[in-house]
Amino acid sequence: MASAFARVTAFVRIAAAALALLLAVAMAAGPAVAQDPGPANRLFVQAMQLLRQADNTYDVAEESRLLKEADKLFNEIVTKYPDSPLAVQLVTNQFVGDFDFYEFRSRIRAMVCNEPLSSLCYLHRIGEMLPPVETPIAAARWDWLSLAVAYQQIGDVGRAKEIVAPFVSAVRRGGINDSAGQDLFVARALALMGQTQLALDITRQIADCSTRIYNLADIAKAAAWRGDSGLANALADEAKAYATARNCSWELGLVSQALLRAGKEAQARTLFLNTVETQFSKFKETKGDCCPPELAVAASEMGDANLALNLLRTVQDENPWTIPAVLGRLARRGEANAALSYAEQVPDIDTRGEALAELVEAAQKRGDPAAANDLLRRLNKLVDEAAGRRPGLLAQKAKAEKVFYNDDRWRRSFQLAINAAEKSSNFVRRDIGAPLLAALVRIETGLPMLD
């Protein structure tokens, strides 16, 4: 009996020593050893109880409060207990039992629509309509990048970074290409989000004339909007020098605009006139494409109405976006009658509506509210004739209302635009996101950031 007791005592002592050694190793190893799942599990149970309470209340404010509390608990699981199985499941959007964390996060984002007329609600609803991004990312999706810019400008910086970061990563690993093997939109989106240096780092690795100069011009424009005239000036010079060195003739209309925006009017006009003469000469010789669309826009900014309209007629079929761009600029420079006459002849209803919205803004800026009111009446007539079936037209009405009334009545029109888009065919839904975002950012900032 005594010897058996001794053997048991010895075994207990050995086991205790072994346990102590294991504990010491675990403490030394730190995060390498899996954490006790108990605390994470307790937080998860608390969060699920809050979710059940949220599901059983009719009070919107109370539901919102409970969901936010649950979200805090889920975040605490991830930050405090990152080695727990629950944290791994949450971070990777796995089901935990029958709980879908991805669906929960979508529900949290949708809470912005507790205020259905807010711009953040509009962004959420537009985002729900966008075709999903295919992974791995192989294309610079301007609709999603526009959404990131919109979130940045309207106040949700975290969501903006969440959207744009995968595109930046794809550019860095060479995964985003256009037909020339270059990034198309990521740098420009970053510039509009205030990430100028990163945008320039990406741009200066691009050899393609079109993309390089487009990017430089847009980054310069964003700098001018921020009041950084020094950078806008330097980038205009950089674009001109690059175009000269690489013989980038098709992009000289953009360079002229960048120089004009930088205050270098003499250089801009000289370059523009030489470019027009060269392009028309080539057109007469080859009977090919006459002119880049940006040259028509540059002509409208230089104030040459006849030349601008002549150029516009040659490029508008392939580039309908030039119509409101050119007519709006001409109207702001005092050529309102010519611009309106041209706009009234535009066959596409959406393009005509966008042109009229631009003319409303031009009339307001000229201090001519009577003309603006007449233009708004013409736009409203188009909207009425479309019977609420054209979301882009409704968005342009909202844009014009913001300019004319300078209050929040535009929100009803924009809500109707989104309603119409959600009811549209898959074909319309696929393409309407970017135009809606462009109109919304223009309304909120007063700047044509996404046009």
C-alpha positions, 0 to 999 in steps of 0.5 A: 500500500505504502509503495503504491502511494509513493508511486502515485505521489511521484507520478503527481509530482512529475505531472505537476512539473510537466504541467508547469513546464507546459505553462511556462512554454505557453507563456514564452511562446505568446501569440504562437499558442492558440488563445483560450476561446472562452473570452471570444465565445462569451463576446460572441454570445453577447453579440448574438443576444443583441442581434436577437433583441434588434430583430425583435424591436419595431423602434428603428433607433433602438435597432440601430443602437443594438446593431452598433453594440453587436458590431463593437463586440465582433470588432473586439473579438478580432482585435483582442483575441486574433488567435481565436477560431472565432476571430479567424471566422469573422475576418474571413467572412465564414459562417459561425453556425447559421450566422452569416457575418458578411450579411451582418456587415451588409446590414450595418452598412444599410443602416445609413438608409434609416435616413433615406434622403441622405447622400450616404444612403444614396451611395449604399443603394448605388453600390448595391446596383454595381456589378461585382468586382471579379477577383483577382482584379484585372480591370480598373473598374471606373464605377467602383473607383467612382464609388470610392471617390464619392465615399471620400468626398461625402464623408466615409473615408474608411469605406473609400479606402476599403474599396480602392485598396484592392485596386491599388494592390492590383496595379502594384503587382501589374494585374490591371491592364488596358489594351496598351498594358497600362492602368487607366483610372486608379491614379486619377481616383487616388488624386481625387481622394487626396493621395497625390504622391501615390497617384504620381508614383503610379502615373510616372511608371506609365509610358503610354501617351494617352494614359500618362497625359490624362493622368497628369492633367487630372492630377493637376486639375485636382491640385487646382481644385485644392488651391495648390497652384504650384503643383498644378503649374508644375504638372502642366509643364510636365505634361507638355514636356512629356508630350513633346519628348514622346511626340504625343500629338493626339493628347495636345488638347488635354495639355492645352487645357492643363496649361490654361488652367495653370494660368499659362494662357499664351502657351495654351493658345499657341499650342492649341492653334498649332494642334488644330492646324495640324489635326485638320491637315492630317484629316484632309490628307488621310480622311481618317479621324479628325480630332481628339475630343479633348480638342473640342473641349479646349476650343470651348475653353479658349472661347472660340465658339465657331471652332468649338462647335465645328470640332464638336460636330466631328467628334460627338458621335463617338464621344457624346460626353463632349456635348454637355462639356463643350456647351456648358463651357461656351455658355459660361463664356457668354455664348448661351444662345448658340449653346442652347440652339445646339443642345435642342438639336441633340437627339439623345434625350439623356445627353440633351438633359445633361446639356440643359443641366450644364446650361442651367448652371452657366446661367446661374453663374452669369447672374441670369436667373430668368434664363436659368429658370427657362432652361430648368423648365425645358429640362423638367419637360424632358423628365415629364415626357420620360415618365420617370423611366430615365434615371440619368435624366432624373439625376440631371434634374437633381443637379440643376435643382441644386444649382438653381434653388440651392437647398435640399429639394434636389434630394427627392429627384435624386431618390427618384433617379435611384428608384428608377435605376433599381427598377430598370433592366439589367443592362441599364443597371449595369451602366447607370452607376457611374453617371449617378455617382458623377451627378451626386459628387457634382451636387455635393462638391460643386466640382465635375470630379467624375464627369 
